[in-house]
Amino acid sequence: MKIYGDIQSGNCYKVKLLTSILEIDHEWVEVDILAKETQAEDFLEKNPNGKIPLLELDDGRCISESNAILNYLAEGSKLSSEDAYEKAIILQWQFFEQYSHEPYIAVARFIAKYLGLPDDKKEEYRSKQAGGHKALKVMEDQLSKTDYLVGSRISISDISLYGYTHVADEGGFDLSAYPAIQAWLKRIRNHDNYVGMT
């Protein structure tokens, strides 16, 4: 299988991290979004939405959206669950990541890291801070009760939220006020087969 992505993107990196933890053999195809490679005709044939990450299976079928890819790759593994309730809670955290976390933390990071915090984006950057801290507080509350987001073991919900949380400082979010998150980040870094965003 092939995975198209930008390793510096949290959404792409979390797929890379999952494949490393589960030791899934794949070919990584680096894509430059700033050079508009996702808008090339051959890429749009694979994903008309023109976004990464993108998983291309051996038979040519494709799956887009990072959390959909995580769910597909983790099916039947230790990072998913056979229990219907627990699986729903994993999904709950993944939806939280996409709607309450990523739009603030990832966007602020993109403006600062990828765009260089230009003057015409500073107000938007500042406007993302409150929402990002609200999301971090929700995570902090949960992680002060459990080692991982869904109990005592790592799951794809942790992979989903680790992607942008571990580089939140690049979007202006100081994690020193979140000791439970910091301890969780360390637990994930210490996991077997961990790979960094490099």
N, C-alpha and C positions, 0 to 999 in steps of 0.2 A: 504494500500500500504506500501511497504518497501523502504527505502532509505539506500543504502550502502555507507558509506563515512568515512572520517577522518575529524573531526570537525576543526582541525588545518589547513587543506588544504583550501585555498581560493575558489577553484572550488567547493568543497563540502559544505563549509560554506554558499556560496551564495544560494544554494538550501535550506539549513536549514533556512536562513533568510527569503526567500520567503515563505516557508511553515508557518513560524511564523506570518508574516505580513498578509497573507491571511487566517490564521487559518485553515490550511489543516491538517487533522488528518492523522498520519502516524506512522510507527515504524522505528526508527533510528537504523541501524545496524552498529556499529563501526568496521572499517576495518583497520588493521595495514599493511601499504604498505611496511614498512621496514622489516617486518617479512614475506614478500612475500605472504600475504593472498590473494592478487588479482590474484596470479598465481595458486591458488588451483584449482583442476579440477572442483569442483562444482561451483566456481565463474566463471571460463572460459566458462562454459556452459551457463551462463547468459550473459556474455560479453566477447566474444573471444578476444577483444582488451586488456583485463586484466587491466582495469583502473576504477577508481572511480571519480566522483559519478556515481551511477547506481540506477535507479528507477525501481522497480518491481511492476507492477500493480496487482490488486487483482486477475486478470485472468491468471497471470503468464507471461504476455508479459513484455518485458524490454525495457527501453530507456536509452542510455548512452549519454555522452557529456553534460556537465553542462548547456550550453546555450539552447540545445534542450530540456532538462528537464524543464528549466525555461519557455520556450515558451509553452510547453505542459501544465504545471501546471497553468500558468497565462492566458491561453486562455479564453476570455470572462470576465476577471476580470478588475478591475481598474488599474492594472499594465501593461495591454496590450493596444491595440487600435483597433477600428473597421475601422479607416481611413487608406486606403492603403498607402498613402504617409508617415504618421506618423509611421505606422508599419514598413515601409522600413527604416526609420531613426533609429528606435529602433534596428533593425537588423544591421544597419550600425555600430552602437556603439558596438554591441556584436561581430561583426567580427573584429572591431578595437581592442577590448579587447583580442581576441584570437591571433591576428597576430602582433599587434604593442605594446601591453602592457604586457600581460602575459609572453611572451617569455623572457622578460627582468626582470621585477619586480618580478614575481613569481619564476623564475629560480635563480635569485640572492638570494632571500629569502630562497629557498630550500637549496642552497649551504651553507648559513650561519646558518640557524635555524636547518635544519634536518641533515646536514652533518658536522656541526661544523667548517666550513671554513677551510678545510684541505689544506696543502701547495700545493698539486697538482691541486687544484681547484681555487686557488687565482687569477690566470690570467683570467680564465673564468668569475669569479665573477666581476673582474674589467671591463671586456669587456662588461658587461651588463649595466653598469651605464649610458652611453650616450644614449642608446636606451630607457632606462626607463625614463630618464629626458625629452626626446623628446615626449614620450607619455603623461607624466604629463603636459607638456606645452600645448599640444593640448587640454587636458581636462581643464586646467586653462583658456585658451582662451574662451572656450564655457561657462564655469561656471561663468565667469565674466560678461556674457550677460544674462544668464538664471539661475534660481534657481536649476534646474535639467538638465540633459543632453538633454532631449527632452521637453523643455519648462518649465511650471510652476508646473508640477506635477511629482511625482515619478513614474518611470516605471521600467520594468525589465532590461533596459539598465543601470540604476543606480545600481541595485542589482548586475549585472554582474561585473561592474567596482569597486564597493565598496569592493568586496571580497578581492582583493589583494591590492587595494590602501590604505585601512585603516591600513594595516600592512606593508606598503612599507618601513617604517623605519627599519624593521627587515631584509631588503635586502640592507640596506645602503643608502636609499633615504631620505634625509632631506626634509620634507614637509613644513618647515617654509617659504620657498620661494614661496609658492603657497597658498595665502590667500583665494582665491575663492574655491579651493579644500577643505581647512580646514573648511570653512563655510558650504560647501556641506556635508562633513562628519558629522558635528554636526547636520545638518537638518535630515540626515538619522538616526542618533543615537536617535534623539528625536521623531522619528516616532512611532505611535501606534504599539504595539506588537513587537518592536525591540528586538532582541536577540543577544547577543554578541558571540564571538568565544570562547566558553567555553565548 
